[in-house]
Amino acid sequence: MKDENFSIRVDGDICMGAGYCYGSYPRLFGENPDGTSAATGPADPELLDDATKASQICPSGAIEIQDRKD
């Protein structure tokens, strides 16, 4: 995957609101009112490593790094 061609998706149906992602990577994730996570917007190419780490520490596996197709 090229760095400039990715997006972050949080599956709200399986996110359990542990908060590791928005606690550790606030530039990528925010907290919804119910405590679950939400991606904050377009992914900065420089943050691909952080996005990957966040997906790895998510206990419910709700974070997906997706390859954007042009």
mmCIF file as Biopython writes it, N, C-alpha, C and O atoms, coordinates in Angstrom:
data_model
#
loop_
_atom_site.group_PDB
_atom_site.id
_atom_site.type_symbol
_atom_site.label_atom_id
_atom_site.label_alt_id
_atom_site.label_comp_id
_atom_site.label_asym_id
_atom_site.label_entity_id
_atom_site.label_seq_id
_atom_site.pdbx_PDB_ins_code
_atom_site.Cartn_x
_atom_site.Cartn_y
_atom_site.Cartn_z
_atom_site.occupancy
_atom_site.B_iso_or_equiv
_atom_site.auth_seq_id
_atom_site.auth_asym_id
_atom_site.pdbx_PDB_model_num
ATOM 1   N N  . MET A ? 1  ? 0.856   -1.188 0.000  1.0 0.0 1  A 1 
ATOM 2   C CA . MET A ? 1  ? 0.000   0.000  0.000  1.0 0.0 1  A 1 
ATOM 3   C C  . MET A ? 1  ? 0.887   1.231  0.000  1.0 0.0 1  A 1 
ATOM 4   O O  . MET A ? 1  ? 1.823   1.325  0.795  1.0 0.0 1  A 1 
ATOM 5   N N  . LYS A ? 2  ? 0.609   2.144  -0.857 1.0 0.0 2  A 1 
ATOM 6   C CA . LYS A ? 2  ? 1.360   3.391  -0.884 1.0 0.0 2  A 1 
ATOM 7   C C  . LYS A ? 2  ? 0.874   4.278  0.257  1.0 0.0 2  A 1 
ATOM 8   O O  . LYS A ? 2  ? -0.317  4.308  0.565  1.0 0.0 2  A 1 
ATOM 9   N N  . ASP A ? 3  ? 1.805   5.001  0.884  1.0 0.0 3  A 1 
ATOM 10  C CA . ASP A ? 3  ? 1.477   5.833  2.030  1.0 0.0 3  A 1 
ATOM 11  C C  . ASP A ? 3  ? 0.359   6.827  1.754  1.0 0.0 3  A 1 
ATOM 12  O O  . ASP A ? 3  ? -0.468  7.086  2.628  1.0 0.0 3  A 1 
ATOM 13  N N  . GLU A ? 4  ? 0.326   7.384  0.555  1.0 0.0 4  A 1 
ATOM 14  C CA . GLU A ? 4  ? -0.642  8.442  0.283  1.0 0.0 4  A 1 
ATOM 15  C C  . GLU A ? 4  ? -2.023  7.898  -0.065 1.0 0.0 4  A 1 
ATOM 16  O O  . GLU A ? 4  ? -2.949  8.680  -0.278 1.0 0.0 4  A 1 
ATOM 17  N N  . ASN A ? 5  ? -2.182  6.598  -0.127 1.0 0.0 5  A 1 
ATOM 18  C CA . ASN A ? 5  ? -3.436  6.016  -0.567 1.0 0.0 5  A 1 
ATOM 19  C C  . ASN A ? 5  ? -4.087  5.143  0.508  1.0 0.0 5  A 1 
ATOM 20  O O  . ASN A ? 5  ? -4.345  3.962  0.276  1.0 0.0 5  A 1 
ATOM 21  N N  . PHE A ? 6  ? -4.348  5.716  1.670  1.0 0.0 6  A 1 
ATOM 22  C CA . PHE A ? 6  ? -5.028  4.926  2.682  1.0 0.0 6  A 1 
ATOM 23  C C  . PHE A ? 6  ? -6.062  5.773  3.412  1.0 0.0 6  A 1 
ATOM 24  O O  . PHE A ? 6  ? -5.999  7.002  3.435  1.0 0.0 6  A 1 
ATOM 25  N N  . SER A ? 7  ? -7.007  5.067  4.000  1.0 0.0 7  A 1 
ATOM 26  C CA . SER A ? 7  ? -7.994  5.713  4.853  1.0 0.0 7  A 1 
ATOM 27  C C  . SER A ? 7  ? -8.200  4.818  6.069  1.0 0.0 7  A 1 
ATOM 28  O O  . SER A ? 7  ? -7.833  3.643  6.068  1.0 0.0 7  A 1 
ATOM 29  N N  . ILE A ? 8  ? -8.787  5.395  7.091  1.0 0.0 8  A 1 
ATOM 30  C CA . ILE A ? 8  ? -9.030  4.669  8.332  1.0 0.0 8  A 1 
ATOM 31  C C  . ILE A ? 8  ? -10.530 4.534  8.518  1.0 0.0 8  A 1 
ATOM 32  O O  . ILE A ? 8  ? -11.280 5.491  8.325  1.0 0.0 8  A 1 
ATOM 33  N N  . ARG A ? 9  ? -10.955 3.348  8.890  1.0 0.0 9  A 1 
ATOM 34  C CA . ARG A ? 9  ? -12.359 3.093  9.165  1.0 0.0 9  A 1 
ATOM 35  C C  . ARG A ? 9  ? -12.469 2.418  10.523 1.0 0.0 9  A 1 
ATOM 36  O O  . ARG A ? 9  ? -11.732 1.479  10.824 1.0 0.0 9  A 1 
ATOM 37  N N  . VAL A ? 10 ? -13.394 2.904  11.337 1.0 0.0 10 A 1 
ATOM 38  C CA . VAL A ? 10 ? -13.692 2.264  12.614 1.0 0.0 10 A 1 
ATOM 39  C C  . VAL A ? 10 ? -15.077 1.645  12.493 1.0 0.0 10 A 1 
ATOM 40  O O  . VAL A ? 10 ? -16.049 2.343  12.206 1.0 0.0 10 A 1 
ATOM 41  N N  . ASP A ? 11 ? -15.170 0.352  12.709 1.0 0.0 11 A 1 
ATOM 42  C CA . ASP A ? 11 ? -16.453 -0.344 12.648 1.0 0.0 11 A 1 
ATOM 43  C C  . ASP A ? 11 ? -17.184 -0.113 13.970 1.0 0.0 11 A 1 
ATOM 44  O O  . ASP A ? 11 ? -16.865 -0.715 14.995 1.0 0.0 11 A 1 
ATOM 45  N N  . GLY A ? 12 ? -18.157 0.764  13.914 1.0 0.0 12 A 1 
ATOM 46  C CA . GLY A ? 12 ? -18.905 1.123  15.106 1.0 0.0 12 A 1 
ATOM 47  C C  . GLY A ? 12 ? -19.706 -0.009 15.713 1.0 0.0 12 A 1 
ATOM 48  O O  . GLY A ? 12 ? -20.083 0.053  16.883 1.0 0.0 12 A 1 
ATOM 49  N N  . ASP A ? 13 ? -19.971 -1.049 14.926 1.0 0.0 13 A 1 
ATOM 50  C CA . ASP A ? 13 ? -20.719 -2.189 15.443 1.0 0.0 13 A 1 
ATOM 51  C C  . ASP A ? 13 ? -19.878 -3.076 16.345 1.0 0.0 13 A 1 
ATOM 52  O O  . ASP A ? 13 ? -20.417 -3.792 17.190 1.0 0.0 13 A 1 
ATOM 53  N N  . ILE A ? 14 ? -18.556 -3.035 16.173 1.0 0.0 14 A 1 
ATOM 54  C CA . ILE A ? 14 ? -17.721 -3.887 17.026 1.0 0.0 14 A 1 
ATOM 55  C C  . ILE A ? 14 ? -16.801 -3.114 17.970 1.0 0.0 14 A 1 
ATOM 56  O O  . ILE A ? 14 ? -16.184 -3.711 18.852 1.0 0.0 14 A 1 
ATOM 57  N N  . CYS A ? 15 ? -16.702 -1.793 17.796 1.0 0.0 15 A 1 
ATOM 58  C CA . CYS A ? 15 ? -15.886 -0.998 18.712 1.0 0.0 15 A 1 
ATOM 59  C C  . CYS A ? 15 ? -16.501 -1.073 20.103 1.0 0.0 15 A 1 
ATOM 60  O O  . CYS A ? 15 ? -17.700 -0.854 20.275 1.0 0.0 15 A 1 
ATOM 61  N N  . MET A ? 16 ? -15.671 -1.385 21.093 1.0 0.0 16 A 1 
ATOM 62  C CA . MET A ? 16 ? -16.169 -1.509 22.463 1.0 0.0 16 A 1 
ATOM 63  C C  . MET A ? 16 ? -15.795 -0.314 23.334 1.0 0.0 16 A 1 
ATOM 64  O O  . MET A ? 16 ? -16.083 -0.307 24.531 1.0 0.0 16 A 1 
ATOM 65  N N  . GLY A ? 17 ? -15.165 0.682  22.753 1.0 0.0 17 A 1 
ATOM 66  C CA . GLY A ? 17 ? -14.869 1.900  23.491 1.0 0.0 17 A 1 
ATOM 67  C C  . GLY A ? 17 ? -13.735 1.800  24.489 1.0 0.0 17 A 1 
ATOM 68  O O  . GLY A ? 17 ? -13.745 2.492  25.506 1.0 0.0 17 A 1 
ATOM 69  N N  . ALA A ? 18 ? -12.759 0.950  24.216 1.0 0.0 18 A 1 
ATOM 70  C CA . ALA A ? 18 ? -11.620 0.816  25.130 1.0 0.0 18 A 1 
ATOM 71  C C  . ALA A ? 18 ? -10.811 2.109  25.203 1.0 0.0 18 A 1 
ATOM 72  O O  . ALA A ? 18 ? -10.239 2.425  26.247 1.0 0.0 18 A 1 
ATOM 73  N N  . GLY A ? 19 ? -10.759 2.856  24.104 1.0 0.0 19 A 1 
ATOM 74  C CA . GLY A ? 19 ? -10.100 4.157  24.102 1.0 0.0 19 A 1 
ATOM 75  C C  . GLY A ? 19 ? -8.616  4.158  23.824 1.0 0.0 19 A 1 
ATOM 76  O O  . GLY A ? 19 ? -7.986  5.215  23.863 1.0 0.0 19 A 1 
ATOM 77  N N  . TYR A ? 20 ? -8.038  2.998  23.543 1.0 0.0 20 A 1 
ATOM 78  C CA . TYR A ? 20 ? -6.604  2.966  23.265 1.0 0.0 20 A 1 
ATOM 79  C C  . TYR A ? 20 ? -6.250  3.821  22.044 1.0 0.0 20 A 1 
ATOM 80  O O  . TYR A ? 20 ? -5.221  4.496  22.031 1.0 0.0 20 A 1 
ATOM 81  N N  . CYS A ? 21 ? -7.093  3.788  21.037 1.0 0.0 21 A 1 
ATOM 82  C CA . CYS A ? 21 ? -6.785  4.510  19.798 1.0 0.0 21 A 1 
ATOM 83  C C  . CYS A ? 21 ? -6.822  6.015  20.001 1.0 0.0 21 A 1 
ATOM 84  O O  . CYS A ? 21 ? -5.857  6.701  19.663 1.0 0.0 21 A 1 
ATOM 85  N N  . TYR A ? 22 ? -7.914  6.547  20.544 1.0 0.0 22 A 1 
ATOM 86  C CA . TYR A ? 22 ? -7.972  8.005  20.694 1.0 0.0 22 A 1 
ATOM 87  C C  . TYR A ? 22 ? -7.124  8.491  21.849 1.0 0.0 22 A 1 
ATOM 88  O O  . TYR A ? 22 ? -6.744  9.661  21.880 1.0 0.0 22 A 1 
ATOM 89  N N  . GLY A ? 23 ? -6.821  7.633  22.791 1.0 0.0 23 A 1 
ATOM 90  C CA . GLY A ? 23 ? -5.903  8.005  23.869 1.0 0.0 23 A 1 
ATOM 91  C C  . GLY A ? 23 ? -4.460  8.064  23.402 1.0 0.0 23 A 1 
ATOM 92  O O  . GLY A ? 23 ? -3.689  8.912  23.850 1.0 0.0 23 A 1 
ATOM 93  N N  . SER A ? 24 ? -4.099  7.167  22.507 1.0 0.0 24 A 1 
ATOM 94  C CA . SER A ? 24 ? -2.722  7.086  22.016 1.0 0.0 24 A 1 
ATOM 95  C C  . SER A ? 24 ? -2.478  7.865  20.727 1.0 0.0 24 A 1 
ATOM 96  O O  . SER A ? 24 ? -1.368  8.338  20.480 1.0 0.0 24 A 1 
ATOM 97  N N  . TYR A ? 25 ? -3.526  7.998  19.903 1.0 0.0 25 A 1 
ATOM 98  C CA . TYR A ? 25 ? -3.366  8.629  18.587 1.0 0.0 25 A 1 
ATOM 99  C C  . TYR A ? 25 ? -4.480  9.654  18.342 1.0 0.0 25 A 1 
ATOM 100 O O  . TYR A ? 25 ? -5.319  9.463  17.462 1.0 0.0 25 A 1 
ATOM 101 N N  . PRO A ? 26 ? -4.486  10.736 19.120 1.0 0.0 26 A 1 
ATOM 102 C CA . PRO A ? 26 ? -5.571  11.727 19.003 1.0 0.0 26 A 1 
ATOM 103 C C  . PRO A ? 26 ? -5.594  12.479 17.671 1.0 0.0 26 A 1 
ATOM 104 O O  . PRO A ? 26 ? -6.601  13.103 17.336 1.0 0.0 26 A 1 
ATOM 105 N N  . ARG A ? 27 ? -4.520  12.428 16.922 1.0 0.0 27 A 1 
ATOM 106 C CA . ARG A ? 27 ? -4.527  13.071 15.594 1.0 0.0 27 A 1 
ATOM 107 C C  . ARG A ? 27 ? -5.314  12.243 14.583 1.0 0.0 27 A 1 
ATOM 108 O O  . ARG A ? 27 ? -5.680  12.739 13.517 1.0 0.0 27 A 1 
ATOM 109 N N  . LEU A ? 28 ? -5.573  10.989 14.916 1.0 0.0 28 A 1 
ATOM 110 C CA . LEU A ? 28 ? -6.270  10.092 13.998 1.0 0.0 28 A 1 
ATOM 111 C C  . LEU A ? 28 ? -7.683  9.732  14.450 1.0 0.0 28 A 1 
ATOM 112 O O  . LEU A ? 28 ? -8.551  9.449  13.624 1.0 0.0 28 A 1 
ATOM 113 N N  . PHE A ? 29 ? -7.913  9.744  15.777 1.0 0.0 29 A 1 
ATOM 114 C CA . PHE A ? 29 ? -9.177  9.257  16.317 1.0 0.0 29 A 1 
ATOM 115 C C  . PHE A ? 29 ? -9.751  10.214 17.347 1.0 0.0 29 A 1 
ATOM 116 O O  . PHE A ? 29 ? -9.026  10.918 18.051 1.0 0.0 29 A 1 
ATOM 117 N N  . GLY A ? 30 ? -11.057 10.217 17.410 1.0 0.0 30 A 1 
ATOM 118 C CA . GLY A ? 30 ? -11.761 10.981 18.427 1.0 0.0 30 A 1 
ATOM 119 C C  . GLY A ? 30 ? -12.743 10.067 19.135 1.0 0.0 30 A 1 
ATOM 120 O O  . GLY A ? 30 ? -12.983 8.937  18.710 1.0 0.0 30 A 1 
ATOM 121 N N  . GLU A ? 31 ? -13.307 10.575 20.223 1.0 0.0 31 A 1 
ATOM 122 C CA . GLU A ? 31 ? -14.256 9.800  21.020 1.0 0.0 31 A 1 
ATOM 123 C C  . GLU A ? 31 ? -15.679 10.252 20.725 1.0 0.0 31 A 1 
ATOM 124 O O  . GLU A ? 31 ? -15.991 11.440 20.791 1.0 0.0 31 A 1 
ATOM 125 N N  . ASN A ? 32 ? -16.530 9.299  20.401 1.0 0.0 32 A 1 
ATOM 126 C CA . ASN A ? 32 ? -17.952 9.573  20.243 1.0 0.0 32 A 1 
ATOM 127 C C  . ASN A ? 32 ? -18.587 9.764  21.614 1.0 0.0 32 A 1 
ATOM 128 O O  . ASN A ? 32 ? -17.999 9.353  22.615 1.0 0.0 32 A 1 
ATOM 129 N N  . PRO A ? 33 ? -19.763 10.371 21.693 1.0 0.0 33 A 1 
ATOM 130 C CA . PRO A ? 33 ? -20.425 10.568 22.990 1.0 0.0 33 A 1 
ATOM 131 C C  . PRO A ? 33 ? -20.634 9.273  23.779 1.0 0.0 33 A 1 
ATOM 132 O O  . PRO A ? 33 ? -20.665 9.295  25.010 1.0 0.0 33 A 1 
ATOM 133 N N  . ASP A ? 34 ? -20.777 8.148  23.078 1.0 0.0 34 A 1 
ATOM 134 C CA . ASP A ? 34 ? -20.984 6.873  23.778 1.0 0.0 34 A 1 
ATOM 135 C C  . ASP A ? 34 ? -19.669 6.180  24.153 1.0 0.0 34 A 1 
ATOM 136 O O  . ASP A ? 34 ? -19.682 5.061  24.665 1.0 0.0 34 A 1 
ATOM 137 N N  . GLY A ? 35 ? -18.534 6.845  23.899 1.0 0.0 35 A 1 
ATOM 138 C CA . GLY A ? 35 ? -17.237 6.295  24.267 1.0 0.0 35 A 1 
ATOM 139 C C  . GLY A ? 35 ? -16.559 5.491  23.178 1.0 0.0 35 A 1 
ATOM 140 O O  . GLY A ? 35 ? -15.392 5.125  23.316 1.0 0.0 35 A 1 
ATOM 141 N N  . THR A ? 36 ? -17.265 5.213  22.105 1.0 0.0 36 A 1 
ATOM 142 C CA . THR A ? 36 ? -16.643 4.496  21.005 1.0 0.0 36 A 1 
ATOM 143 C C  . THR A ? 36 ? -15.764 5.452  20.196 1.0 0.0 36 A 1 
ATOM 144 O O  . THR A ? 36 ? -15.794 6.667  20.393 1.0 0.0 36 A 1 
ATOM 145 N N  . SER A ? 37 ? -14.999 4.888  19.302 1.0 0.0 37 A 1 
ATOM 146 C CA . SER A ? 37 ? -14.029 5.652  18.532 1.0 0.0 37 A 1 
ATOM 147 C C  . SER A ? 37 ? -14.565 6.054  17.168 1.0 0.0 37 A 1 
ATOM 148 O O  . SER A ? 37 ? -15.451 5.407  16.612 1.0 0.0 37 A 1 
ATOM 149 N N  . ALA A ? 38 ? -14.003 7.144  16.640 1.0 0.0 38 A 1 
ATOM 150 C CA . ALA A ? 38 ? -14.300 7.582  15.282 1.0 0.0 38 A 1 
ATOM 151 C C  . ALA A ? 38 ? -13.018 8.107  14.664 1.0 0.0 38 A 1 
ATOM 152 O O  . ALA A ? 38 ? -12.247 8.808  15.319 1.0 0.0 38 A 1 
ATOM 153 N N  . ALA A ? 39 ? -12.791 7.770  13.410 1.0 0.0 39 A 1 
ATOM 154 C CA . ALA A ? 39 ? -11.662 8.347  12.681 1.0 0.0 39 A 1 
ATOM 155 C C  . ALA A ? 39 ? -11.956 9.832  12.507 1.0 0.0 39 A 1 
ATOM 156 O O  . ALA A ? 39 ? -13.095 10.210 12.236 1.0 0.0 39 A 1 
ATOM 157 N N  . THR A ? 40 ? -10.935 10.678 12.662 1.0 0.0 40 A 1 
ATOM 158 C CA . THR A ? 40 ? -11.156 12.123 12.683 1.0 0.0 40 A 1 
ATOM 159 C C  . THR A ? 40 ? -11.197 12.777 11.312 1.0 0.0 40 A 1 
ATOM 160 O O  . THR A ? 40 ? -11.559 13.949 11.207 1.0 0.0 40 A 1 
ATOM 161 N N  . GLY A ? 41 ? -10.843 12.067 10.278 1.0 0.0 41 A 1 
ATOM 162 C CA . GLY A ? 41 ? -10.896 12.682 8.958  1.0 0.0 41 A 1 
ATOM 163 C C  . GLY A ? 41 ? -9.882  12.086 8.017  1.0 0.0 41 A 1 
ATOM 164 O O  . GLY A ? 41 ? -9.405  10.972 8.236  1.0 0.0 41 A 1 
ATOM 165 N N  . PRO A ? 42 ? -9.548  12.814 6.972  1.0 0.0 42 A 1 
ATOM 166 C CA . PRO A ? 42 ? -8.586  12.281 6.003  1.0 0.0 42 A 1 
ATOM 167 C C  . PRO A ? 42 ? -7.275  11.913 6.678  1.0 0.0 42 A 1 
ATOM 168 O O  . PRO A ? 42 ? -6.754  12.666 7.500  1.0 0.0 42 A 1 
ATOM 169 N N  . ALA A ? 43 ? -6.759  10.771 6.328  1.0 0.0 43 A 1 
ATOM 170 C CA . ALA A ? 43 ? -5.531  10.276 6.936  1.0 0.0 43 A 1 
ATOM 171 C C  . ALA A ? 43 ? -4.317  10.965 6.320  1.0 0.0 43 A 1 
ATOM 172 O O  . ALA A ? 43 ? -4.138  10.955 5.102  1.0 0.0 43 A 1 
ATOM 173 N N  . ASP A ? 44 ? -3.501  11.553 7.158  1.0 0.0 44 A 1 
ATOM 174 C CA . ASP A ? 44 ? -2.250  12.177 6.737  1.0 0.0 44 A 1 
ATOM 175 C C  . ASP A ? 44 ? -1.267  11.057 6.389  1.0 0.0 44 A 1 
ATOM 176 O O  . ASP A ? 44 ? -1.048  10.165 7.208  1.0 0.0 44 A 1 
ATOM 177 N N  . PRO A ? 45 ? -0.678  11.083 5.204  1.0 0.0 45 A 1 
ATOM 178 C CA . PRO A ? 45 ? 0.262   10.032 4.807  1.0 0.0 45 A 1 
ATOM 179 C C  . PRO A ? 45 ? 1.382   9.801  5.812  1.0 0.0 45 A 1 
ATOM 180 O O  . PRO A ? 45 ? 1.883   8.684  5.937  1.0 0.0 45 A 1 
ATOM 181 N N  . GLU A ? 46 ? 1.774   10.837 6.519  1.0 0.0 46 A 1 
ATOM 182 C CA . GLU A ? 46 ? 2.846   10.697 7.508  1.0 0.0 46 A 1 
ATOM 183 C C  . GLU A ? 46 ? 2.407   9.897  8.725  1.0 0.0 46 A 1 
ATOM 184 O O  . GLU A ? 46 ? 3.244   9.501  9.536  1.0 0.0 46 A 1 
ATOM 185 N N  . LEU A ? 47 ? 1.109   9.655  8.865  1.0 0.0 47 A 1 
ATOM 186 C CA . LEU A ? 47 ? 0.594   8.961  10.042 1.0 0.0 47 A 1 
ATOM 187 C C  . LEU A ? 47 ? 0.223   7.502  9.773  1.0 0.0 47 A 1 
ATOM 188 O O  . LEU A ? 47 ? -0.445  6.875  10.595 1.0 0.0 47 A 1 
ATOM 189 N N  . LEU A ? 48 ? 0.646   6.958  8.641  1.0 0.0 48 A 1 
ATOM 190 C CA . LEU A ? 48 ? 0.326   5.571  8.321  1.0 0.0 48 A 1 
ATOM 191 C C  . LEU A ? 48 ? 0.857   4.615  9.386  1.0 0.0 48 A 1 
ATOM 192 O O  . LEU A ? 48 ? 0.153   3.680  9.768  1.0 0.0 48 A 1 
ATOM 193 N N  . ASP A ? 49 ? 2.069   4.822  9.870  1.0 0.0 49 A 1 
ATOM 194 C CA . ASP A ? 49 ? 2.615   3.944  10.910 1.0 0.0 49 A 1 
ATOM 195 C C  . ASP A ? 49 ? 1.767   4.003  12.176 1.0 0.0 49 A 1 
ATOM 196 O O  . ASP A ? 49 ? 1.492   2.973  12.792 1.0 0.0 49 A 1 
ATOM 197 N N  . ASP A ? 50 ? 1.350   5.215  12.566 1.0 0.0 50 A 1 
ATOM 198 C CA . ASP A ? 50 ? 0.505   5.350  13.755 1.0 0.0 50 A 1 
ATOM 199 C C  . ASP A ? 50 ? -0.844  4.680  13.543 1.0 0.0 50 A 1 
ATOM 200 O O  . ASP A ? 50 ? -1.364  4.041  14.458 1.0 0.0 50 A 1 
ATOM 201 N N  . ALA A ? 51 ? -1.413  4.815  12.363 1.0 0.0 51 A 1 
ATOM 202 C CA . ALA A ? 51 ? -2.698  4.180  12.067 1.0 0.0 51 A 1 
ATOM 203 C C  . ALA A ? 51 ? -2.570  2.661  12.154 1.0 0.0 51 A 1 
ATOM 204 O O  . ALA A ? 51 ? -3.454  1.985  12.682 1.0 0.0 51 A 1 
ATOM 205 N N  . THR A ? 52 ? -1.483  2.141  11.640 1.0 0.0 52 A 1 
ATOM 206 C CA . THR A ? 52 ? -1.245  0.701  11.695 1.0 0.0 52 A 1 
ATOM 207 C C  . THR A ? 52 ? -1.087  0.233  13.136 1.0 0.0 52 A 1 
ATOM 208 O O  . THR A ? 52 ? -1.633  -0.804 13.513 1.0 0.0 52 A 1 
ATOM 209 N N  . LYS A ? 53 ? -0.351  0.981  13.940 1.0 0.0 53 A 1 
ATOM 210 C CA . LYS A ? 53 ? -0.185  0.626  15.351 1.0 0.0 53 A 1 
ATOM 211 C C  . LYS A ? 53 ? -1.521  0.657  16.081 1.0 0.0 53 A 1 
ATOM 212 O O  . LYS A ? 53 ? -1.802  -0.215 16.903 1.0 0.0 53 A 1 
ATOM 213 N N  . ALA A ? 54 ? -2.343  1.656  15.783 1.0 0.0 54 A 1 
ATOM 214 C CA . ALA A ? 54 ? -3.656  1.755  16.430 1.0 0.0 54 A 1 
ATOM 215 C C  . ALA A ? 54 ? -4.509  0.543  16.083 1.0 0.0 54 A 1 
ATOM 216 O O  . ALA A ? 54 ? -5.205  0.008  16.946 1.0 0.0 54 A 1 
ATOM 217 N N  . SER A ? 55 ? -4.464  0.109  14.840 1.0 0.0 55 A 1 
ATOM 218 C CA . SER A ? 55 ? -5.258  -1.060 14.454 1.0 0.0 55 A 1 
ATOM 219 C C  . SER A ? 55 ? -4.762  -2.321 15.162 1.0 0.0 55 A 1 
ATOM 220 O O  . SER A ? 55 ? -5.540  -3.238 15.423 1.0 0.0 55 A 1 
ATOM 221 N N  . GLN A ? 56 ? -3.476  -2.361 15.466 1.0 0.0 56 A 1 
ATOM 222 C CA . GLN A ? 56 ? -2.911  -3.528 16.134 1.0 0.0 56 A 1 
ATOM 223 C C  . GLN A ? 56 ? -3.229  -3.566 17.623 1.0 0.0 56 A 1 
ATOM 224 O O  . GLN A ? 56 ? -3.325  -4.648 18.202 1.0 0.0 56 A 1 
ATOM 225 N N  . ILE A ? 57 ? -3.395  -2.396 18.259 1.0 0.0 57 A 1 
ATOM 226 C CA . ILE A ? 57 ? -3.672  -2.388 19.704 1.0 0.0 57 A 1 
ATOM 227 C C  . ILE A ? 57 ? -5.168  -2.413 20.017 1.0 0.0 57 A 1 
ATOM 228 O O  . ILE A ? 57 ? -5.551  -2.541 21.179 1.0 0.0 57 A 1 
ATOM 229 N N  . CYS A ? 58 ? -6.002  -2.293 19.012 1.0 0.0 58 A 1 
ATOM 230 C CA . CYS A ? 58 ? -7.443  -2.284 19.229 1.0 0.0 58 A 1 
ATOM 231 C C  . CYS A ? 58 ? -7.895  -3.664 19.707 1.0 0.0 58 A 1 
ATOM 232 O O  . CYS A ? 58 ? -7.766  -4.638 18.965 1.0 0.0 58 A 1 
ATOM 233 N N  . PRO A ? 59 ? -8.426  -3.769 20.939 1.0 0.0 59 A 1 
ATOM 234 C CA . PRO A ? 59 ? -8.796  -5.085 21.461 1.0 0.0 59 A 1 
ATOM 235 C C  . PRO A ? 59 ? -9.975  -5.733 20.746 1.0 0.0 59 A 1 
ATOM 236 O O  . PRO A ? 59 ? -10.121 -6.955 20.777 1.0 0.0 59 A 1 
ATOM 237 N N  . SER A ? 60 ? -10.811 -4.936 20.109 1.0 0.0 60 A 1 
ATOM 238 C CA . SER A ? 60 ? -11.957 -5.525 19.412 1.0 0.0 60 A 1 
ATOM 239 C C  . SER A ? 60 ? -11.719 -5.699 17.912 1.0 0.0 60 A 1 
ATOM 240 O O  . SER A ? 60 ? -12.543 -6.305 17.226 1.0 0.0 60 A 1 
ATOM 241 N N  . GLY A ? 61 ? -10.613 -5.182 17.396 1.0 0.0 61 A 1 
ATOM 242 C CA . GLY A ? 61 ? -10.319 -5.293 15.979 1.0 0.0 61 A 1 
ATOM 243 C C  . GLY A ? 61 ? -11.206 -4.416 15.109 1.0 0.0 61 A 1 
ATOM 244 O O  . GLY A ? 61 ? -11.456 -4.741 13.948 1.0 0.0 61 A 1 
ATOM 245 N N  . ALA A ? 62 ? -11.681 -3.310 15.662 1.0 0.0 62 A 1 
ATOM 246 C CA . ALA A ? 62 ? -12.629 -2.450 14.958 1.0 0.0 62 A 1 
ATOM 247 C C  . ALA A ? 62 ? -11.970 -1.492 13.963 1.0 0.0 62 A 1 
ATOM 248 O O  . ALA A ? 62 ? -12.660 -0.908 13.128 1.0 0.0 62 A 1 
ATOM 249 N N  . ILE A ? 63 ? -10.657 -1.325 14.038 1.0 0.0 63 A 1 
ATOM 250 C CA . ILE A ? 63 ? -9.973  -0.346 13.179 1.0 0.0 63 A 1 
ATOM 251 C C  . ILE A ? 63 ? -9.429  -1.046 11.934 1.0 0.0 63 A 1 
ATOM 252 O O  . ILE A ? 63 ? -8.701  -2.035 12.019 1.0 0.0 63 A 1 
ATOM 253 N N  . GLU A ? 64 ? -9.800  -0.506 10.794 1.0 0.0 64 A 1 
ATOM 254 C CA . GLU A ? 64 ? -9.332  -1.035 9.514  1.0 0.0 64 A 1 
ATOM 255 C C  . GLU A ? 64 ? -8.571  0.058  8.775  1.0 0.0 64 A 1 
ATOM 256 O O  . GLU A ? 64 ? -9.005  1.208  8.724  1.0 0.0 64 A 1 
ATOM 257 N N  . ILE A ? 65 ? -7.446  -0.312 8.210  1.0 0.0 65 A 1 
ATOM 258 C CA . ILE A ? 65 ? -6.696  0.565  7.329  1.0 0.0 65 A 1 
ATOM 259 C C  . ILE A ? 65 ? -7.054  0.115  5.920  1.0 0.0 65 A 1 
ATOM 260 O O  . ILE A ? 65 ? -6.805  -1.028 5.538  1.0 0.0 65 A 1 
ATOM 261 N N  . GLN A ? 66 ? -7.631  1.016  5.163  1.0 0.0 66 A 1 
ATOM 262 C CA . GLN A ? 66 ? -8.108  0.653  3.832  1.0 0.0 66 A 1 
ATOM 263 C C  . GLN A ? 66 ? -7.291  1.347  2.758  1.0 0.0 66 A 1 
ATOM 264 O O  . GLN A ? 66 ? -6.928  2.517  2.880  1.0 0.0 66 A 1 
ATOM 265 N N  . ASP A ? 67 ? -7.019  0.611  1.723  1.0 0.0 67 A 1 
ATOM 266 C CA . ASP A ? 67 ? -6.334  1.127  0.556  1.0 0.0 67 A 1 
ATOM 267 C C  . ASP A ? 67 ? -7.344  1.896  -0.270 1.0 0.0 67 A 1 
ATOM 268 O O  . ASP A ? 67 ? -8.355  1.341  -0.702 1.0 0.0 67 A 1 
ATOM 269 N N  . ARG A ? 68 ? -7.070  3.186  -0.494 1.0 0.0 68 A 1 
ATOM 270 C CA . ARG A ? 68 ? -7.990  4.009  -1.309 1.0 0.0 68 A 1 
ATOM 271 C C  . ARG A ? 68 ? -7.667  3.810  -2.762 1.0 0.0 68 A 1 
ATOM 272 O O  . ARG A ? 68 ? -6.507  3.855  -3.172 1.0 0.0 68 A 1 
ATOM 273 N N  . LYS A ? 69 ? -8.676  3.595  -3.517 1.0 0.0 69 A 1 
ATOM 274 C CA . LYS A ? 69 ? -8.519  3.448  -4.973 1.0 0.0 69 A 1 
ATOM 275 C C  . LYS A ? 69 ? -8.814  4.783  -5.619 1.0 0.0 69 A 1 
ATOM 276 O O  . LYS A ? 69 ? -9.808  5.429  -5.289 1.0 0.0 69 A 1 
ATOM 277 N N  . ASP A ? 70 ? -7.964  5.200  -6.530 1.0 0.0 70 A 1 
ATOM 278 C CA . ASP A ? 70 ? -8.180  6.465  -7.253 1.0 0.0 70 A 1 
ATOM 279 C C  . ASP A ? 70 ? -9.138  6.269  -8.401 1.0 0.0 70 A 1 
ATOM 280 O O  . ASP A ? 70 ? -9.440  7.220  -9.121 1.0 0.0 70 A 1 
#
